[in-house]
Amino acid sequence: MKEGKDMREVVIVEAVRTPVGKRNGVFRDKHPVHLAAIVLDEVVKRAGVEKRQLKTSSWAA
């Protein structure tokens, strides 16, 4: 396997669903960043990695 600064490792970790609710419903007092943090915590947990190992993340909806 070639090594060097041009070598990149891409990993698809998990697909985790964000919490779902009606507008002005149960999550009305939660900031979207808080809900995203819940998802990120679960992704890291399922992947079996430590948060400090993460360099970047990509999100899609």
Secondary structure, 3 states (H helix, E strand, C coil): CCCCCCCCCCCCCCCCCCCCCCCCCCCCCCCHHHHHHHHHHHHHHHHCCCHHHCCCCCCCC
